[in-house]
Structure formats: C-alpha cells, structure tokens
Amino acid sequence: MADQHAEATAPHVHGEMNISEQAWTWALFLGLTKWVSLATAVTILFLTVWFGVGAGFVPAFIVSVVVSVVGFFMLKTKKAH
C-alpha cells in the first residue's frame, strides 16, 4: 500500500536550504520578546508600587523610569567588534 504523502514530501538534503529569512525572523522574535518583557515588567512594577504599596504616582513613576533605564542598558544588543 503506497503512502499518500510520499509524493508531497521531498527528502531533505542537508546544507541546501537558505535559512536567512528564518534567521531574521528568529532574531526579530527574540528582540520583540525581550523588549515586550521589559515593558510588561515595568508596567506591573508601576501598578504594584502605585496601588499595591500605596506609595503614590510619583514614587511609582520614578521607580519605573529607573528600572526602564537599567533594563534598557542591560538588554540592548552589544556591538560585535
């Protein structure tokens, strides 16, 4: 009995596929993931300090800005030498 999917699939030959688009997509995904994670963490921190701790808007804003700046410098892409 013949496999129905045998004609639709071609054997993979290692090293002949251009993966530049996959590499670009993966790099984009990782970049967006780290920046959205930082934004989510800062938003949660801001709301927690403002409402959970009850410190008020100004202290929550200051703490959020400090964490944002530190996070930016820690997450930015390092330049290759």
All heavy atoms as a GROMACS GRO file, in nm:
protein
  624
    1MET      N    1   0.083  -0.117   0.000
    1MET     CA    2   0.000   0.000   0.000
    1MET      C    3   0.088   0.124   0.000
    1MET      O    4   0.178   0.137   0.081
    1MET     CB    5  -0.090  -0.003   0.123
    1MET     CG    6  -0.195   0.099   0.121
    1MET     SD    7  -0.313   0.053   0.249
    1MET     CE    8  -0.420   0.185   0.232
    2ALA      N    9   0.068   0.213  -0.091
    2ALA     CA   10   0.151   0.331  -0.106
    2ALA      C   11   0.112   0.437  -0.004
    2ALA      O   12  -0.004   0.453   0.031
    2ALA     CB   13   0.139   0.387  -0.247
    3ASP      N   14   0.213   0.512   0.039
    3ASP     CA   15   0.189   0.622   0.133
    3ASP      C   16   0.131   0.740   0.057
    3ASP      O   17   0.184   0.782  -0.046
    3ASP     CB   18   0.320   0.660   0.202
    3ASP     CG   19   0.302   0.765   0.310
    3ASP    OD1   20   0.186   0.790   0.350
    3ASP    OD2   21   0.403   0.821   0.354
    4GLN      N   22   0.022   0.796   0.108
    4GLN     CA   23  -0.043   0.908   0.039
    4GLN      C   24   0.044   1.033   0.038
    4GLN      O   25   0.033   1.116  -0.052
    4GLN     CB   26  -0.176   0.940   0.106
    4GLN     CG   27  -0.277   0.830   0.094
    4GLN     CD   28  -0.404   0.863   0.171
    4GLN    OE1   29  -0.407   0.958   0.248
    4GLN    NE2   30  -0.508   0.786   0.150
    5HIS      N   31   0.129   1.050   0.137
    5HIS     CA   32   0.208   1.172   0.150
    5HIS      C   33   0.348   1.158   0.091
    5HIS      O   34   0.428   1.251   0.100
    5HIS     CB   35   0.217   1.212   0.297
    5HIS     CG   36   0.083   1.233   0.361
    5HIS    ND1   37   0.003   1.340   0.331
    5HIS    CD2   38   0.015   1.159   0.451
    5HIS    CE1   39  -0.109   1.333   0.401
    5HIS    NE2   40  -0.105   1.222   0.474
    6ALA      N   41   0.378   1.046   0.034
    6ALA     CA   42   0.513   1.023  -0.018
    6ALA      C   43   0.545   1.119  -0.132
    6ALA      O   44   0.658   1.164  -0.146
    6ALA     CB   45   0.528   0.879  -0.063
    7GLU      N   46   0.448   1.150  -0.215
    7GLU     CA   47   0.474   1.239  -0.328
    7GLU      C   48   0.484   1.385  -0.286
    7GLU      O   49   0.553   1.463  -0.350
    7GLU     CB   50   0.362   1.224  -0.432
    7GLU     CG   51   0.356   1.086  -0.493
    7GLU     CD   52   0.238   1.074  -0.587
    7GLU    OE1   53   0.171   1.175  -0.614
    7GLU    OE2   54   0.214   0.961  -0.635
    8ALA      N   55   0.417   1.422  -0.179
    8ALA     CA   56   0.416   1.562  -0.136
    8ALA      C   57   0.543   1.601  -0.062
    8ALA      O   58   0.575   1.718  -0.054
    8ALA     CB   59   0.294   1.589  -0.048
    9THR      N   60   0.614   1.505  -0.007
    9THR     CA   61   0.734   1.538   0.070
    9THR      C   62   0.857   1.499  -0.009
    9THR      O   63   0.865   1.390  -0.068
    9THR     CB   64   0.733   1.463   0.204
    9THR    OG1   65   0.729   1.323   0.180
    9THR    CG2   66   0.615   1.505   0.290
   10ALA      N   67   0.952   1.587  -0.011
   10ALA     CA   68   1.079   1.560  -0.077
   10ALA      C   69   1.183   1.531   0.030
   10ALA      O   70   1.175   1.587   0.140
   10ALA     CB   71   1.120   1.679  -0.161
   11PRO      N   72   1.279   1.447   0.002
   11PRO     CA   73   1.382   1.420   0.103
   11PRO      C   74   1.464   1.545   0.129
   11PRO      O   75   1.495   1.622   0.038
   11PRO     CB   76   1.465   1.309   0.039
   11PRO     CG   77   1.438   1.318  -0.106
   11PRO     CD   78   1.299   1.372  -0.120
   12HIS      N   79   1.498   1.566   0.255
   12HIS     CA   80   1.576   1.684   0.294
   12HIS      C   81   1.723   1.659   0.264
   12HIS      O   82   1.778   1.556   0.302
   12HIS     CB   83   1.558   1.713   0.442
   12HIS     CG   84   1.646   1.822   0.492
   12HIS    ND1   85   1.626   1.953   0.458
   12HIS    CD2   86   1.757   1.820   0.570
   12HIS    CE1   87   1.718   2.029   0.516
   12HIS    NE2   88   1.799   1.948   0.584
   13VAL      N   89   1.783   1.754   0.195
   13VAL     CA   90   1.926   1.746   0.167
   13VAL      C   91   1.993   1.850   0.255
   13VAL      O   92   1.966   1.970   0.244
   13VAL     CB   93   1.955   1.773   0.018
   13VAL    CG1   94   2.103   1.768  -0.009
   13VAL    CG2   95   1.880   1.674  -0.068
   14HIS      N   96   2.077   1.806   0.346
   14HIS     CA   97   2.141   1.895   0.443
   14HIS      C   98   2.231   1.997   0.373
   14HIS      O   99   2.313   1.962   0.290
   14HIS     CB  100   2.223   1.814   0.543
   14HIS     CG  101   2.279   1.895   0.653
   14HIS    ND1  102   2.200   1.950   0.752
   14HIS    CD2  103   2.405   1.935   0.680
   14HIS    CE1  104   2.276   2.018   0.835
   14HIS    NE2  105   2.401   2.010   0.793
   15GLY      N  106   2.214   2.124   0.408
   15GLY     CA  107   2.301   2.229   0.359
   15GLY      C  108   2.256   2.298   0.233
   15GLY      O  109   2.324   2.388   0.185
   16GLU      N  110   2.142   2.263   0.178
   16GLU     CA  111   2.099   2.326   0.054
   16GLU      C  112   1.986   2.427   0.074
   16GLU      O  113   1.940   2.487  -0.021
   16GLU     CB  114   2.054   2.220  -0.047
   16GLU     CG  115   2.169   2.136  -0.098
   16GLU     CD  116   2.128   2.048  -0.214
   16GLU    OE1  117   2.018   2.067  -0.269
   16GLU    OE2  118   2.207   1.961  -0.250
   17MET      N  119   1.940   2.446   0.196
   17MET     CA  120   1.829   2.536   0.221
   17MET      C  121   1.881   2.672   0.268
   17MET      O  122   1.968   2.680   0.354
   17MET     CB  123   1.738   2.476   0.328
   17MET     CG  124   1.616   2.558   0.360
   17MET     SD  125   1.525   2.478   0.492
   17MET     CE  126   1.382   2.430   0.403
   18ASN      N  127   1.829   2.779   0.209
   18ASN     CA  128   1.867   2.913   0.250
   18ASN      C  129   1.786   2.950   0.374
   18ASN      O  130   1.663   2.960   0.368
   18ASN     CB  131   1.841   3.012   0.137
   18ASN     CG  132   1.888   3.152   0.172
   18ASN    OD1  133   1.943   3.176   0.278
   18ASN    ND2  134   1.865   3.244   0.080
   19ILE      N  135   1.853   2.974   0.486
   19ILE     CA  136   1.781   3.000   0.611
   19ILE      C  137   1.792   3.146   0.654
   19ILE      O  138   1.765   3.177   0.769
   19ILE     CB  139   1.830   2.907   0.723
   19ILE    CG1  140   1.977   2.933   0.754
   19ILE    CG2  141   1.805   2.762   0.688
   19ILE    CD1  142   2.019   2.872   0.885
   20SER      N  143   1.827   3.234   0.564
   20SER     CA  144   1.845   3.374   0.603
   20SER      C  145   1.714   3.436   0.653
   20SER      O  146   1.714   3.514   0.748
   20SER     CB  147   1.901   3.456   0.487
   20SER     OG  148   1.810   3.455   0.378
   21GLU      N  149   1.602   3.400   0.592
   21GLU     CA  150   1.474   3.454   0.638
   21GLU      C  151   1.436   3.397   0.773
   21GLU      O  152   1.381   3.467   0.858
   21GLU     CB  153   1.364   3.425   0.535
   21GLU     CG  154   1.378   3.508   0.410
   21GLU     CD  155   1.264   3.484   0.313
   21GLU    OE1  156   1.162   3.426   0.354
   21GLU    OE2  157   1.278   3.524   0.197
   22GLN      N  158   1.464   3.270   0.796
   22GLN     CA  159   1.438   3.210   0.926
   22GLN      C  160   1.524   3.274   1.034
   22GLN      O  161   1.477   3.300   1.145
   22GLN     CB  162   1.463   3.060   0.923
   22GLN     CG  163   1.358   2.983   0.848
   22GLN     CD  164   1.388   2.836   0.844
   22GLN    OE1  165   1.504   2.795   0.836
   22GLN    NE2  166   1.283   2.754   0.848
   23ALA      N  167   1.649   3.300   1.002
   23ALA     CA  168   1.739   3.363   1.100
   23ALA      C  169   1.691   3.505   1.131
   23ALA      O  170   1.693   3.547   1.248
   23ALA     CB  171   1.882   3.366   1.045
   24TRP      N  172   1.646   3.578   1.031
   24TRP     CA  173   1.595   3.714   1.052
   24TRP      C  174   1.469   3.710   1.137
   24TRP      O  175   1.452   3.792   1.229
   24TRP     CB  176   1.567   3.781   0.918
   24TRP     CG  177   1.511   3.918   0.933
   24TRP    CD1  178   1.581   4.034   0.954
   24TRP    CD2  179   1.371   3.954   0.930
   24TRP    NE1  180   1.493   4.139   0.965
   24TRP    CE2  181   1.365   4.093   0.951
   24TRP    CE3  182   1.254   3.883   0.912
   24TRP    CZ2  183   1.245   4.162   0.953
   24TRP    CZ3  184   1.134   3.952   0.916
   24TRP    CH2  185   1.131   4.090   0.936
   25THR      N  186   1.379   3.617   1.108
   25THR     CA  187   1.256   3.605   1.185
   25THR      C  188   1.284   3.569   1.330
   25THR      O  189   1.223   3.623   1.423
   25THR     CB  190   1.163   3.500   1.122
   25THR    OG1  191   1.137   3.537   0.987
   25THR    CG2  192   1.031   3.489   1.197
   26TRP      N  193   1.378   3.478   1.352
   26TRP     CA  194   1.414   3.438   1.488
   26TRP      C  195   1.475   3.555   1.564
   26TRP      O  196   1.442   3.577   1.681
   26TRP     CB  197   1.508   3.319   1.484
   26TRP     CG  198   1.545   3.271   1.620
   26TRP    CD1  199   1.668   3.280   1.679
   26TRP    CD2  200   1.460   3.209   1.716
   26TRP    NE1  201   1.663   3.226   1.805
   26TRP    CE2  202   1.537   3.182   1.831
   26TRP    CE3  203   1.324   3.174   1.716
   26TRP    CZ2  204   1.485   3.122   1.944
   26TRP    CZ3  205   1.273   3.113   1.830
   26TRP    CH2  206   1.351   3.088   1.941
   27ALA      N  207   1.562   3.631   1.500
   27ALA     CA  208   1.622   3.748   1.566
   27ALA      C  209   1.516   3.852   1.599
   27ALA      O  210   1.518   3.912   1.707
   27ALA     CB  211   1.730   3.808   1.476
   28LEU      N  212   1.420   3.872   1.509
   28LEU     CA  213   1.310   3.965   1.534
   28LEU      C  214   1.226   3.917   1.653
   28LEU      O  215   1.190   3.996   1.741
   28LEU     CB  216   1.224   3.980   1.410
   28LEU     CG  217   1.100   4.069   1.423
   28LEU    CD1  218   1.142   4.214   1.449
   28LEU    CD2  219   1.013   4.058   1.299
   29PHE      N  220   1.194   3.788   1.655
   29PHE     CA  221   1.116   3.731   1.764
   29PHE      C  222   1.187   3.749   1.898
   29PHE      O  223   1.125   3.790   1.997
   29PHE     CB  224   1.090   3.582   1.738
   29PHE     CG  225   1.028   3.511   1.855
   29PHE    CD1  226   0.895   3.529   1.885
   29PHE    CD2  227   1.105   3.426   1.933
   29PHE    CE1  228   0.838   3.463   1.993
   29PHE    CE2  229   1.049   3.360   2.041
   29PHE     CZ  230   0.915   3.379   2.071
   30LEU      N  231   1.317   3.722   1.903
   30LEU     CA  232   1.390   3.738   2.028
   30LEU      C  233   1.396   3.884   2.071
   30LEU      O  234   1.382   3.915   2.190
   30LEU     CB  235   1.532   3.683   2.013
   30LEU     CG  236   1.546   3.532   2.009
   30LEU    CD1  237   1.692   3.492   1.994
   30LEU    CD2  238   1.485   3.468   2.131
   31GLY      N  239   1.416   3.974   1.977
   31GLY     CA  240   1.420   4.116   2.010
   31GLY      C  241   1.286   4.166   2.064
   31GLY      O  242   1.281   4.235   2.166
   32LEU      N  243   1.179   4.129   1.997
   32LEU     CA  244   1.047   4.171   2.045
   32LEU      C  245   1.015   4.109   2.180
   32LEU      O  246   0.956   4.175   2.266
   32LEU     CB  247   0.939   4.132   1.943
   32LEU     CG  248   0.936   4.216   1.815
   32LEU    CD1  249   0.836   4.157   1.717
   32LEU    CD2  250   0.902   4.359   1.846
   33THR      N  251   1.053   3.985   2.199
   33THR     CA  252   1.027   3.918   2.327
   33THR      C  253   1.095   3.989   2.442
   33THR      O  254   1.034   4.012   2.548
   33THR     CB  255   1.072   3.771   2.320
   33THR    OG1  256   1.002   3.705   2.216
   33THR    CG2  257   1.047   3.700   2.452
   34LYS      N  258   1.222   4.025   2.426
   34LYS     CA  259   1.291   4.088   2.538
   34LYS      C  260   1.238   4.228   2.567
   34LYS      O  261   1.224   4.265   2.683
   34LYS     CB  262   1.442   4.087   2.518
   34LYS     CG  263   1.496   4.180   2.414
   34LYS     CD  264   1.648   4.167   2.406
   34LYS     CE  265   1.706   4.256   2.301
   34LYS     NZ  266   1.850   4.244   2.292
   35TRP      N  267   1.202   4.306   2.464
   35TRP     CA  268   1.153   4.441   2.489
   35TRP      C  269   1.010   4.441   2.544
   35TRP      O  270   0.975   4.522   2.630
   35TRP     CB  271   1.165   4.527   2.364
   35TRP     CG  272   1.308   4.549   2.326
   35TRP    CD1  273   1.369   4.507   2.212
   35TRP    CD2  274   1.410   4.614   2.405
   35TRP    NE1  275   1.502   4.542   2.216
   35TRP    CE2  276   1.530   4.607   2.333
   35TRP    CE3  277   1.410   4.675   2.530
   35TRP    CZ2  278   1.649   4.660   2.379
   35TRP    CZ3  279   1.530   4.728   2.577
   35TRP    CH2  280   1.647   4.721   2.502
   36VAL      N  281   0.927   4.351   2.495
   36VAL     CA  282   0.791   4.340   2.548
   36VAL      C  283   0.795   4.288   2.692
   36VAL      O  284   0.716   4.332   2.777
   36VAL     CB  285   0.703   4.252   2.457
   36VAL    CG1  286   0.571   4.217   2.523
   36VAL    CG2  287   0.679   4.323   2.325
   37SER      N  288   0.888   4.200   2.723
   37SER     CA  289   0.903   4.150   2.860
   37SER      C  290   0.943   4.263   2.954
   37SER      O  291   0.892   4.273   3.066
   37SER     CB  292   1.007   4.039   2.866
   37SER     OG  293   0.966   3.928   2.791
   38LEU      N  294   1.034   4.348   2.910
   38LEU     CA  295   1.074   4.462   2.992
   38LEU      C  296   0.956   4.557   3.012
   38LEU      O  297   0.932   4.603   3.125
   38LEU     CB  298   1.191   4.538   2.928
   38LEU     CG  299   1.238   4.664   3.001
   38LEU    CD1  300   1.290   4.629   3.140
   38LEU    CD2  301   1.343   4.737   2.920
   39ALA      N  302   0.882   4.585   2.907
   39ALA     CA  303   0.766   4.675   2.919
   39ALA      C  304   0.661   4.617   3.013
   39ALA      O  305   0.602   4.689   3.094
   39ALA     CB  306   0.706   4.701   2.781
   40THR      N  307   0.638   4.487   3.005
   40THR     CA  308   0.542   4.422   3.093
   40THR      C  309   0.587   4.428   3.238
   40THR      O  310   0.508   4.459   3.329
   40THR     CB  311   0.520   4.275   3.051
   40THR    OG1  312   0.478   4.273   2.915
   40THR    CG2  313   0.419   4.206   3.140
   41ALA      N  314   0.714   4.401   3.262
   41ALA     CA  315   0.768   4.405   3.398
   41ALA      C  316   0.760   4.545   3.457
   41ALA      O  317   0.724   4.564   3.574
   41ALA     CB  318   0.912   4.355   3.399
   42VAL      N  319   0.792   4.647   3.377
   42VAL     CA  320   0.787   4.785   3.425
   42VAL      C  321   0.642   4.826   3.453
   42VAL      O  322   0.615   4.894   3.553
   42VAL     CB  323   0.855   4.880   3.324
   42VAL    CG1  324   0.826   5.025   3.355
   42VAL    CG2  325   1.005   4.855   3.323
   43THR      N  326   0.550   4.784   3.368
   43THR     CA  327   0.408   4.817   3.391
   43THR      C  328   0.357   4.753   3.519
   43THR      O  329   0.289   4.818   3.600
   43THR     CB  330   0.324   4.771   3.271
   43THR    OG1  331   0.372   4.834   3.153
   43THR    CG2  332   0.177   4.803   3.292
   44ILE      N  333   0.390   4.627   3.540
   44ILE     CA  334   0.348   4.558   3.664
   44ILE      C  335   0.412   4.624   3.786
   44ILE      O  336   0.346   4.643   3.888
   44ILE     CB  337   0.380   4.408   3.655
   44ILE    CG1  338   0.291   4.342   3.551
   44ILE    CG2  339   0.365   4.341   3.791
   44ILE    CD1  340   0.328   4.199   3.520
   45LEU      N  341   0.539   4.660   3.776
   45LEU     CA  342   0.607   4.727   3.886
   45LEU      C  343   0.541   4.862   3.916
   45LEU      O  344   0.515   4.895   4.033
   45LEU     CB  345   0.754   4.748   3.853
   45LEU     CG  346   0.836   4.826   3.955
   45LEU    CD1  347   0.848   4.746   4.084
   45LEU    CD2  348   0.971   4.861   3.899
   46PHE      N  349   0.512   4.938   3.813
   46PHE     CA  350   0.448   5.069   3.830
   46PHE      C  351   0.315   5.056   3.902
   46PHE      O  352   0.288   5.126   4.000
   46PHE     CB  353   0.430   5.135   3.693
   46PHE     CG  354   0.353   5.264   3.698
   46PHE    CD1  355   0.413   5.380   3.745
   46PHE    CD2  356   0.222   5.269   3.655
   46PHE    CE1  357   0.342   5.499   3.749
   46PHE    CE2  358   0.150   5.386   3.660
   46PHE     CZ  359   0.210   5.502   3.707
   47LEU      N  360   0.231   4.964   3.855
   47LEU     CA  361   0.100   4.947   3.915
   47LEU      C  362   0.108   4.891   4.057
   47LEU      O  363   0.029   4.929   4.144
   47LEU     CB  364   0.013   4.857   3.827
   47LEU     CG  365  -0.024   4.916   3.691
   47LEU    CD1  366  -0.093   4.811   3.603
   47LEU    CD2  367  -0.110   5.040   3.706
   48THR      N  368   0.206   4.805   4.082
   48THR     CA  369   0.222   4.749   4.216
   48THR      C  370   0.267   4.855   4.315
   48THR      O  371   0.214   4.863   4.427
   48THR     CB  372   0.324   4.634   4.213
   48THR    OG1  373   0.277   4.534   4.122
   48THR    CG2  374   0.343   4.573   4.351
   49VAL      N  375   0.362   4.938   4.275
   49VAL     CA  376   0.410   5.042   4.366
   49VAL      C  377   0.301   5.148   4.387
   49VAL      O  378   0.282   5.198   4.498
   49VAL     CB  379   0.540   5.106   4.313
   49VAL    CG1  380   0.581   5.228   4.395
   49VAL    CG2  381   0.653   5.004   4.315
   50TRP      N  382   0.229   5.180   4.282
   50TRP     CA  383   0.126   5.284   4.293
   50TRP      C  384   0.008   5.237   4.377
   50TRP      O  385  -0.032   5.304   4.472
   50TRP     CB  386   0.080   5.324   4.154
   50TRP     CG  387  -0.012   5.443   4.149
   50TRP    CD1  388  -0.047   5.525   4.251
   50TRP    CD2  389  -0.080   5.493   4.034
   50TRP    NE1  390  -0.132   5.624   4.207
   50TRP    CE2  391  -0.155   5.606   4.074
   50TRP    CE3  392  -0.085   5.454   3.902
   50TRP    CZ2  393  -0.233   5.679   3.985
   50TRP    CZ3  394  -0.162   5.528   3.814
   50TRP    CH2  395  -0.235   5.639   3.856
   51PHE      N  396  -0.048   5.120   4.344
   51PHE     CA  397  -0.169   5.075   4.412
   51PHE      C  398  -0.143   4.974   4.524
   51PHE      O  399  -0.207   4.979   4.627
   51PHE     CB  400  -0.267   5.015   4.310
   51PHE     CG  401  -0.318   5.114   4.211
   51PHE    CD1  402  -0.287   5.101   4.077
   51PHE    CD2  403  -0.395   5.222   4.250
   51PHE    CE1  404  -0.333   5.192   3.984
   51PHE    CE2  405  -0.442   5.314   4.158
   51PHE     CZ  406  -0.411   5.299   4.024
   52GLY      N  407  -0.054   4.879   4.500
   52GLY     CA  408  -0.030   4.773   4.598
   52GLY      C  409   0.040   4.822   4.723
   52GLY      O  410   0.000   4.791   4.836
   53VAL      N  411   0.144   4.900   4.705
   53VAL     CA  412   0.219   4.953   4.818
   53VAL      C  413   0.154   5.081   4.870
   53VAL      O  414   0.164   5.113   4.988
   53VAL     CB  415   0.366   4.979   4.777
   53VAL    CG1  416   0.447   5.039   4.889
   53VAL    CG2  417   0.430   4.849   4.729
   54GLY      N  418   0.090   5.151   4.781
   54GLY     CA  419   0.023   5.276   4.819
   54GLY      C  420   0.118   5.393   4.830
   54GLY      O  421   0.090   5.491   4.898
   55ALA      N  422   0.230   5.386   4.759
   55ALA     CA  423   0.329   5.493   4.766
   55ALA      C  424   0.287   5.616   4.687
   55ALA      O  425   0.337   5.725   4.712
   55ALA     CB  426   0.465   5.443   4.716
   56GLY      N  427   0.200   5.601   4.590
   56GLY     CA  428   0.156   5.714   4.510
   56GLY      C  429   0.211   5.709   4.370
   56GLY      O  430   0.295   5.626   4.335
   57PHE      N  431   0.164   5.803   4.288
   57PHE     CA  432   0.200   5.805   4.148
   57PHE      C  433   0.347   5.843   4.126
   57PHE      O  434   0.417   5.779   4.047
   57PHE     CB  435   0.110   5.903   4.072
   57PHE     CG  436   0.147   5.916   3.927
   57PHE    CD1  437   0.106   5.821   3.836
   57PHE    CD2  438   0.223   6.024   3.882
   57PHE    CE1  439   0.140   5.832   3.702
   57PHE    CE2  440   0.258   6.035   3.749
   57PHE     CZ  441   0.216   5.939   3.658
   58VAL      N  442   0.394   5.947   4.192
   58VAL     CA  443   0.530   5.997   4.167
   58VAL      C  444   0.637   5.894   4.203
   58VAL      O  445   0.727   5.868   4.122
   58VAL     CB  446   0.553   6.133   4.239
   58VAL    CG1  447   0.696   6.178   4.225
   58VAL    CG2  448   0.458   6.239   4.183
   59PRO      N  449   0.634   5.833   4.323
   59PRO     CA  450   0.734   5.729   4.351
   59PRO      C  451   0.726   5.610   4.254
   59PRO      O  452   0.829   5.556   4.213
   59PRO     CB  453   0.703   5.684   4.494
   59PRO     CG  454   0.629   5.798   4.553
   59PRO     CD  455   0.553   5.860   4.442
   60ALA      N  456   0.604   5.572   4.217
   60ALA     CA  457   0.589   5.461   4.123
   60ALA      C  458   0.649   5.498   3.987
   60ALA      O  459   0.715   5.415   3.923
   60ALA     CB  460   0.442   5.426   4.107
   61PHE      N  461   0.627   5.622   3.944
   61PHE     CA  462   0.683   5.666   3.816
   61PHE      C  463   0.836   5.670   3.822
   61PHE      O  464   0.903   5.625   3.728
   61PHE     CB  465   0.628   5.805   3.782
   61PHE     CG  466   0.676   5.857   3.650
   61PHE    CD1  467   0.622   5.808   3.532
   61PHE    CD2  468   0.774   5.955   3.644
   61PHE    CE1  469   0.666   5.855   3.410
   61PHE    CE2  470   0.818   6.002   3.522
   61PHE     CZ  471   0.765   5.953   3.404
   62ILE      N  472   0.892   5.719   3.930
   62ILE     CA  473   1.038   5.728   3.944
   62ILE      C  474   1.101   5.589   3.942
   62ILE      O  475   1.200   5.564   3.872
   62ILE     CB  476   1.076   5.806   4.071
   62ILE    CG1  477   1.037   5.953   4.055
   62ILE    CG2  478   1.225   5.792   4.102
   62ILE    CD1  479   1.048   6.034   4.182
   63VAL      N  480   1.043   5.497   4.019
   63VAL     CA  481   1.096   5.360   4.023
   63VAL      C  482   1.085   5.294   3.885
   63VAL      O  483   1.178   5.226   3.841
   63VAL     CB  484   1.022   5.277   4.130
   63VAL    CG1  485   1.054   5.130   4.118
   63VAL    CG2  486   1.054   5.327   4.269
   64SER      N  487   0.976   5.317   3.817
   64SER     CA  488   0.956   5.258   3.685
   64SER      C  489   1.056   5.314   3.584
   64SER      O  490   1.108   5.238   3.501
   64SER     CB  491   0.814   5.284   3.637
   64SER     OG  492   0.722   5.222   3.722
   65VAL      N  493   1.083   5.442   3.589
   65VAL     CA  494   1.181   5.502   3.498
   65VAL      C  495   1.320   5.446   3.525
   65VAL      O  496   1.394   5.413   3.432
   65VAL     CB  497   1.179   5.656   3.508
   65VAL    CG1  498   1.298   5.717   3.437
   65VAL    CG2  499   1.049   5.711   3.452
   66VAL      N  500   1.356   5.433   3.652
   66VAL     CA  501   1.489   5.380   3.687
   66VAL      C  502   1.503   5.236   3.637
   66VAL      O  503   1.604   5.200   3.575
   66VAL     CB  504   1.512   5.388   3.840
   66VAL    CG1  505   1.635   5.308   3.880
   66VAL    CG2  506   1.524   5.532   3.884
   67VAL      N  507   1.401   5.154   3.660
   67VAL     CA  508   1.407   5.015   3.614
   67VAL      C  509   1.408   5.009   3.461
   67VAL      O  510   1.478   4.925   3.403
   67VAL     CB  511   1.290   4.933   3.673
   67VAL    CG1  512   1.281   4.796   3.610
   67VAL    CG2  513   1.306   4.921   3.824
   68SER      N  514   1.336   5.098   3.396
   68SER     CA  515   1.336   5.102   3.250
   68SER      C  516   1.474   5.134   3.194
   68SER      O  517   1.520   5.070   3.099
   68SER     CB  518   1.236   5.205   3.198
   68SER     OG  519   1.107   5.171   3.233
   69VAL      N  520   1.539   5.232   3.252
   69VAL     CA  521   1.672   5.272   3.205
   69VAL      C  522   1.773   5.161   3.229
   69VAL      O  523   1.852   5.127   3.139
   69VAL     CB  524   1.715   5.405   3.272
   69VAL    CG1  525   1.861   5.435   3.244
   69VAL    CG2  526   1.626   5.519   3.225
   70VAL      N  527   1.771   5.103   3.348
   70VAL     CA  528   1.864   4.993   3.378
   70VAL      C  529   1.836   4.875   3.285
   70VAL      O  530   1.929   4.815   3.230
   70VAL     CB  531   1.853   4.952   3.527
   70VAL    CG1  532   1.929   4.824   3.554
   70VAL    CG2  533   1.904   5.064   3.616
   71GLY      N  534   1.709   4.842   3.268
   71GLY     CA  535   1.673   4.732   3.178
   71GLY      C  536   1.713   4.757   3.035
   71GLY      O  537   1.758   4.666   2.965
   72PHE      N  538   1.700   4.882   2.989
   72PHE     CA  539   1.740   4.916   2.852
   72PHE      C  540   1.888   4.890   2.831
   72PHE      O  541   1.929   4.828   2.733
   72PHE     CB  542   1.708   5.062   2.822
   72PHE     CG  543   1.764   5.108   2.690
   72PHE    CD1  544   1.702   5.074   2.572
   72PHE    CD2  545   1.880   5.183   2.686
   72PHE    CE1  546   1.754   5.116   2.451
   72PHE    CE2  547   1.933   5.225   2.565
   72PHE     CZ  548   1.870   5.191   2.447
   73PHE      N  549   1.971   4.936   2.925
   73PHE     CA  550   2.115   4.918   2.909
   73PHE      C  551   2.158   4.772   2.926
   73PHE      O  552   2.257   4.730   2.866
   73PHE     CB  553   2.192   5.009   3.005
   73PHE     CG  554   2.193   5.152   2.959
   73PHE    CD1  555   2.122   5.248   3.028
   73PHE    CD2  556   2.262   5.190   2.846
   73PHE    CE1  557   2.120   5.380   2.986
   73PHE    CE2  558   2.261   5.321   2.802
   73PHE     CZ  559   2.190   5.416   2.872
   74MET      N  560   2.083   4.696   3.003
   74MET     CA  561   2.117   4.555   3.018
   74MET      C  562   2.071   4.471   2.899
   74MET      O  563   2.134   4.371   2.866
   74MET     CB  564   2.056   4.500   3.147
   74MET     CG  565   2.120   4.558   3.271
   74MET     SD  566   2.056   4.486   3.420
   74MET     CE  567   2.137   4.328   3.416
   75LEU      N  568   1.963   4.511   2.833
   75LEU     CA  569   1.908   4.431   2.724
   75LEU      C  570   1.951   4.475   2.585
   75LEU      O  571   1.927   4.400   2.489
   75LEU     CB  572   1.755   4.433   2.731
   75LEU     CG  573   1.691   4.361   2.847
   75LEU    CD1  574   1.539   4.376   2.841
   75LEU    CD2  575   1.729   4.216   2.850
   76LYS      N  576   2.010   4.593   2.572
   76LYS     CA  577   2.044   4.637   2.437
   76LYS      C  578   2.149   4.545   2.376
   76LYS      O  579   2.230   4.483   2.446
   76LYS     CB  580   2.091   4.782   2.436
   76LYS     CG  581   2.227   4.805   2.496
   76LYS     CD  582   2.266   4.951   2.484
   76LYS     CE  583   2.405   4.971   2.540
   76LYS     NZ  584   2.450   5.105   2.518
   77THR      N  585   2.144   4.534   2.247
   77THR     CA  586   2.234   4.444   2.173
   77THR      C  587   2.375   4.499   2.174
   77THR      O  588   2.398   4.616   2.142
   77THR     CB  589   2.184   4.427   2.029
   77THR    OG1  590   2.048   4.385   2.032
   77THR    CG2  591   2.268   4.328   1.953
   78LYS      N  592   2.467   4.412   2.208
   78LYS     CA  593   2.607   4.452   2.210
   78LYS      C  594   2.661   4.451   2.067
   78LYS      O  595   2.631   4.364   1.988
   78LYS     CB  596   2.691   4.356   2.294
   78LYS     CG  597   2.688   4.382   2.444
   78LYS     CD  598   2.555   4.364   2.500
   78LYS     CE  599   2.557   4.368   2.652
   78LYS     NZ  600   2.424   4.349   2.708
   79LYS      N  601   2.742   4.549   2.034
   79LYS     CA  602   2.802   4.557   1.902
   79LYS      C  603   2.918   4.458   1.892
   79LYS      O  604   2.998   4.446   1.983
   79LYS     CB  605   2.854   4.698   1.873
   79LYS     CG  606   2.748   4.804   1.876
   79LYS     CD  607   2.657   4.792   1.759
   79LYS     CE  608   2.554   4.905   1.762
   79LYS     NZ  609   2.450   4.889   1.669
   80ALA      N  610   2.924   4.388   1.780
   80ALA     CA  611   3.036   4.295   1.757
   80ALA      C  612   3.161   4.375   1.724
   80ALA      O  613   3.154   4.475   1.652
   80ALA     CB  614   3.001   4.200   1.645
   81HIS      N  615   3.273   4.329   1.771
   81HIS     CA  616   3.399   4.402   1.746
   81HIS      C  617   3.452   4.374   1.611
   81HIS      O  618   3.460   4.286   1.549
   81HIS     CB  619   3.502   4.366   1.852
   81HIS     CG  620   3.459   4.412   1.987
   81HIS    ND1  621   3.541   4.479   2.070
   81HIS    CD2  622   3.343   4.402   2.054
   81HIS    CE1  623   3.479   4.506   2.183
   81HIS    NE2  624   3.357   4.459   2.175
   0.00000   0.00000   0.00000
